[in-house]
């Protein structure tokens, strides 16, 4: 799978200061951003699962489906 470019990850044009960086540094920054977003998504998923512990067991499946977990 092709990695997303920095502009794609930022959802718009790259700021001038970042655009001035050498290509290898921009690739490094894109990789660090990708890793951070992956960790964030993982942490959010874990938090969602942890929150389900407070939902009665019989309702967990329906709640999980409703919130997209």
DSSP file (Angstrom, degrees, kcal/mol; ACC not computed):
  #  RESIDUE AA STRUCTURE BP1 BP2  ACC     N-H-->O    O-->H-N    N-H-->O    O-->H-N    TCO  KAPPA ALPHA  PHI   PSI    X-CA   Y-CA   Z-CA
    1    1 A X              0   0    0      0, 0.0     2,-0.2     0, 0.0     0, 0.0   0.000 360.0 360.0 360.0 133.8    0.0    0.0    0.0
    2    2 A X        -     0   0    0      1,-0.1     2,-0.1     0, 0.0     0, 0.0  -0.492 360.0-118.0 -72.7 138.6    1.3    3.4   -0.9
    3    3 A X        -     0   0    0     -2,-0.2     2,-0.2     1,-0.1    -1,-0.1  -0.478  30.6-107.7 -75.0 147.6    2.0    5.8    2.0
    4    4 A X        -     0   0    0     -2,-0.1    30,-0.1     1,-0.1    -1,-0.1  -0.505  35.1-116.0 -74.2 143.1    0.0    9.0    2.1
    5    5 A X     >  -     0   0    0     -2,-0.2     4,-2.2     1,-0.1     5,-0.2  -0.251  26.7-105.9 -72.5 167.6    1.9   12.2    1.3
    6    6 A X  H  > S+     0   0    0      1,-0.2     4,-2.3     2,-0.2     5,-0.2   0.905 121.6  52.0 -61.3 -43.0    2.3   14.9    3.9
    7    7 A X  H  >>S+     0   0    0      1,-0.2     5,-1.7     2,-0.2     4,-1.2   0.889 109.5  50.1 -62.6 -39.0   -0.2   17.1    2.2
    8    8 A X  H  45S+     0   0    0      2,-0.2    -1,-0.2     1,-0.2    -2,-0.2   0.900 111.3  48.5 -65.3 -40.7   -2.8   14.3    2.1
    9    9 A X  H  <5S+     0   0    0     -4,-2.2    -2,-0.2     1,-0.2    -1,-0.2   0.869 113.4  46.6 -67.6 -36.1   -2.2   13.6    5.8
   10   10 A X  H  <5S-     0   0    0     -4,-2.3    -1,-0.2     2,-0.2    -2,-0.2   0.665 106.4-129.9 -79.5 -16.3   -2.6   17.3    6.6
   11   11 A X  T  <5S+     0   0    0     -4,-1.2     2,-0.3     1,-0.2    -3,-0.2   0.770  77.1  24.5  75.0  25.6   -5.7   17.6    4.5
   12   12 A X  S   <S-     0   0    0     -5,-1.7    -2,-0.2     0, 0.0    -1,-0.2  -0.975 106.9 -22.2 173.5-167.2   -4.4   20.6    2.6
   13   13 A X        -     0   0    0     -2,-0.3     2,-0.4    -3,-0.1     3,-0.1  -0.286  64.0-112.3 -65.9 148.1   -1.4   22.5    1.5
   14   14 A X        -     0   0    0      1,-0.1    -1,-0.1     2,-0.1     5,-0.1  -0.644  39.0-105.3 -79.0 132.2    1.8   22.1    3.4
   15   15 A X    >>  -     0   0    0     -2,-0.4     4,-2.7     1,-0.1     3,-0.6  -0.199  30.1-111.6 -56.5 151.0    2.9   25.2    5.3
   16   16 A X  H 3> S+     0   0    0      1,-0.2     4,-1.7     2,-0.2     5,-0.1   0.874 115.0  54.8 -53.2 -44.9    5.8   27.1    3.8
   17   17 A X  H 34 S+     0   0    0      1,-0.2    -1,-0.2     2,-0.2     4,-0.2   0.872 113.5  41.2 -61.1 -37.4    8.2   26.3    6.6
   18   18 A X  H X4 S+     0   0    0     -3,-0.6     3,-1.6     1,-0.2    -1,-0.2   0.872 110.1  57.8 -76.8 -38.0    7.6   22.6    6.2
   19   19 A X  H 3< S+     0   0    0     -4,-2.7    -2,-0.2     1,-0.3    -1,-0.2   0.797  99.6  60.9 -61.3 -28.1    7.7   22.8    2.4
   20   20 A X  T 3< S+     0   0    0     -4,-1.7    -1,-0.3    -5,-0.2    -2,-0.2   0.631  84.7 102.3 -75.6 -13.4   11.2   24.3    2.6
   21   21 A X  S <  S-     0   0    0     -3,-1.6     5,-0.0    -4,-0.2    -3,-0.0  -0.305  86.3 -94.3 -68.0 153.8   12.5   21.2    4.3
   22   22 A X    >>  -     0   0    0      1,-0.1     4,-2.0     4,-0.0     3,-0.6  -0.314  38.5-108.8 -62.8 154.3   14.5   18.6    2.3
   23   23 A X  H 3> S+     0   0    0      1,-0.2     4,-2.4     2,-0.2     5,-0.2   0.861 117.9  54.8 -55.8 -40.8   12.5   15.7    0.8
   24   24 A X  H 3> S+     0   0    0      1,-0.2     4,-2.1     2,-0.2    -1,-0.2   0.874 108.5  49.0 -64.9 -34.8   13.9   13.2    3.2
   25   25 A X  H <> S+     0   0    0     -3,-0.6     4,-2.6     2,-0.2    -1,-0.2   0.875 109.9  51.2 -70.5 -37.2   12.9   15.3    6.2
   26   26 A X  H  X S+     0   0    0     -4,-2.0     4,-2.3     2,-0.2    -2,-0.2   0.883 110.2  49.7 -66.7 -37.1    9.4   15.7    4.8
   27   27 A X  H  X S+     0   0    0     -4,-2.4     4,-2.2     2,-0.2    -2,-0.2   0.911 110.8  49.9 -65.4 -41.5    9.2   11.9    4.4
   28   28 A X  H  X S+     0   0    0     -4,-2.1     4,-2.5     2,-0.2    -2,-0.2   0.926 111.2  48.8 -60.8 -44.4   10.3   11.5    8.0
   29   29 A X  H  X S+     0   0    0     -4,-2.6     4,-2.4     1,-0.2    -2,-0.2   0.902 110.0  51.3 -62.7 -41.9    7.7   13.9    9.1
   30   30 A X  H  X S+     0   0    0     -4,-2.3     4,-2.2     1,-0.2    -1,-0.2   0.893 111.2  48.6 -62.1 -39.8    5.0   12.2    7.2
   31   31 A X  H  X S+     0   0    0     -4,-2.2     4,-2.5     2,-0.2    -2,-0.2   0.905 110.8  49.4 -67.7 -41.8    6.0    8.8    8.7
   32   32 A X  H  X S+     0   0    0     -4,-2.5     4,-2.5     2,-0.2    -2,-0.2   0.906 111.6  49.8 -64.0 -41.0    6.1   10.3   12.3
   33   33 A X  H  X S+     0   0    0     -4,-2.4     4,-2.5     2,-0.2    -2,-0.2   0.916 110.4  50.4 -61.7 -44.2    2.6   11.7   11.6
   34   34 A X  H  X S+     0   0    0     -4,-2.2     4,-2.0     1,-0.2    -2,-0.2   0.919 111.9  47.3 -60.8 -44.5    1.3    8.4   10.4
   35   35 A X  H  X S+     0   0    0     -4,-2.5     4,-2.5     2,-0.2    -1,-0.2   0.907 111.5  50.6 -64.3 -42.0    2.7    6.6   13.4
   36   36 A X  H  X S+     0   0    0     -4,-2.5     4,-2.4     1,-0.2    -2,-0.2   0.903 110.8  48.6 -64.2 -41.1    1.2    9.2   15.8
   37   37 A X  H  X S+     0   0    0     -4,-2.5     4,-2.5     2,-0.2    -1,-0.2   0.872 110.3  51.9 -66.9 -35.7   -2.2    8.9   14.2
   38   38 A X  H  X S+     0   0    0     -4,-2.0     4,-2.3     2,-0.2    -2,-0.2   0.936 111.3  46.5 -64.4 -46.1   -2.0    5.1   14.4
   39   39 A X  H  X S+     0   0    0     -4,-2.5     4,-2.5     1,-0.2    -2,-0.2   0.891 112.4  51.3 -62.6 -39.0   -1.2    5.3   18.1
   40   40 A X  H  X S+     0   0    0     -4,-2.4     4,-2.5     2,-0.2    -2,-0.2   0.927 110.2  47.9 -64.4 -44.8   -4.0    7.8   18.6
   41   41 A X  H  X S+     0   0    0     -4,-2.5     4,-2.2     1,-0.2    -2,-0.2   0.898 112.4  49.9 -62.7 -40.2   -6.5    5.5   16.9
   42   42 A X  H  X S+     0   0    0     -4,-2.3     4,-2.3     2,-0.2    -2,-0.2   0.923 111.3  48.3 -64.3 -44.1   -5.3    2.6   18.9
   43   43 A X  H  X S+     0   0    0     -4,-2.5     4,-2.4     1,-0.2    -2,-0.2   0.885 111.0  50.8 -64.7 -39.0   -5.7    4.5   22.2
   44   44 A X  H  X S+     0   0    0     -4,-2.5     4,-2.3     2,-0.2    -1,-0.2   0.903 110.3  49.8 -65.6 -40.3   -9.2    5.7   21.2
   45   45 A X  H  X S+     0   0    0     -4,-2.2     4,-2.2     2,-0.2    -2,-0.2   0.916 111.6  48.1 -62.7 -43.2  -10.2    2.2   20.5
   46   46 A X  H  X S+     0   0    0     -4,-2.3     4,-2.5     1,-0.2    -2,-0.2   0.896 110.9  51.2 -64.7 -39.8   -8.9    1.0   23.8
   47   47 A X  H  X S+     0   0    0     -4,-2.4     4,-2.4     2,-0.2    -2,-0.2   0.894 109.2  51.2 -64.7 -39.1  -10.7    3.8   25.6
   48   48 A X  H  X S+     0   0    0     -4,-2.3     4,-1.3     2,-0.2    -2,-0.2   0.920 111.5  46.7 -62.7 -44.0  -13.9    2.9   23.9
   49   49 A X  H  < S+     0   0    0     -4,-2.2     4,-0.5     1,-0.2     3,-0.2   0.896 111.6  51.5 -65.0 -39.9  -13.6   -0.7   24.9
   50   50 A X  H >< S+     0   0    0     -4,-2.5     3,-1.4     1,-0.2     4,-0.3   0.899 106.6  54.6 -63.3 -40.1  -12.7    0.3   28.5
   51   51 A X  H >< S+     0   0    0     -4,-2.4     3,-1.6     1,-0.3    -1,-0.2   0.804  96.6  65.9 -63.7 -29.3  -15.8    2.5   28.6
   52   52 A X  G >< S+     0   0    0     -4,-1.3     3,-1.6     1,-0.3    -1,-0.3   0.693  82.4  76.7 -67.2 -17.1  -18.0   -0.4   27.6
   53   53 A X  G <  S+     0   0    0     -3,-1.4    -1,-0.3    -4,-0.5    -2,-0.2   0.754  91.8  54.6 -63.9 -20.9  -17.1   -2.0   31.0
   54   54 A X  G <  S+     0   0    0     -3,-1.6     2,-0.4    -4,-0.3    -1,-0.3   0.453  92.1  87.4 -92.3  -1.3  -19.6    0.4   32.5
   55   55 A X  S <  S-     0   0    0     -3,-1.6     5,-0.1    -4,-0.1    -3,-0.0  -0.818  95.0 -98.5 -96.5 135.7  -22.4   -0.7   30.2
   56   56 A X    >>  -     0   0    0     -2,-0.4     3,-1.8     1,-0.1     4,-0.9  -0.234  34.3-117.3 -53.2 140.9  -24.5   -3.7   31.4
   57   57 A X  H >> S+     0   0    0      1,-0.3     3,-0.7     2,-0.2     4,-0.5   0.824 111.7  57.4 -52.8 -39.5  -23.3   -6.9   29.7
   58   58 A X  H 34 S+     0   0    0      1,-0.2     4,-0.3     2,-0.1    -1,-0.3   0.749 111.2  43.2 -66.8 -22.4  -26.6   -7.5   27.9
   59   59 A X  H <> S+     0   0    0     -3,-1.8     4,-2.6     1,-0.1     5,-0.3   0.558  87.5  90.9 -98.3 -10.0  -26.4   -4.1   26.2
   60   60 A X  H <X S+     0   0    0     -4,-0.9     4,-3.1    -3,-0.7     5,-0.2   0.876  84.9  51.6 -58.9 -41.7  -22.7   -4.1   25.2
   61   61 A X  H  X S+     0   0    0     -4,-0.5     4,-2.2     2,-0.2    -1,-0.2   0.930 113.4  44.3 -61.6 -45.0  -23.2   -5.6   21.7
   62   62 A X  H  > S+     0   0    0     -4,-0.3     4,-2.4     2,-0.2    -2,-0.2   0.904 116.0  47.0 -66.6 -41.4  -25.9   -3.1   20.8
   63   63 A X  H  X S+     0   0    0     -4,-2.6     4,-2.3     2,-0.2     5,-0.2   0.922 110.7  52.3 -66.3 -43.2  -23.9   -0.2   22.2
   64   64 A X  H  X>S+     0   0    0     -4,-3.1     5,-2.6    -5,-0.3     4,-0.8   0.919 112.9  45.4 -58.2 -43.9  -20.7   -1.4   20.4
   65   65 A X  H  <5S+     0   0    0     -4,-2.2     3,-0.4    -5,-0.2    -1,-0.2   0.903 111.5  52.4 -66.1 -41.3  -22.6   -1.6   17.1
   66   66 A X  H  <5S+     0   0    0     -4,-2.4    -2,-0.2     1,-0.2    -1,-0.2   0.853 115.8  39.2 -65.4 -35.9  -24.2    1.8   17.7
   67   67 A X  H  <5S-     0   0    0     -4,-2.3    -1,-0.2    -5,-0.1    -2,-0.2   0.472 114.5-113.2 -96.3  -1.6  -20.9    3.6   18.3
   68   68 A X  T  <5       0   0    0     -4,-0.8    -3,-0.2    -3,-0.4    -4,-0.1   0.821 360.0 360.0  80.6  32.0  -19.0    1.7   15.7
   69   69 A X      <       0   0    0     -5,-2.6    -4,-0.2    -6,-0.2    -5,-0.1   0.433 360.0 360.0 -95.7 360.0  -16.6   -0.3   17.8
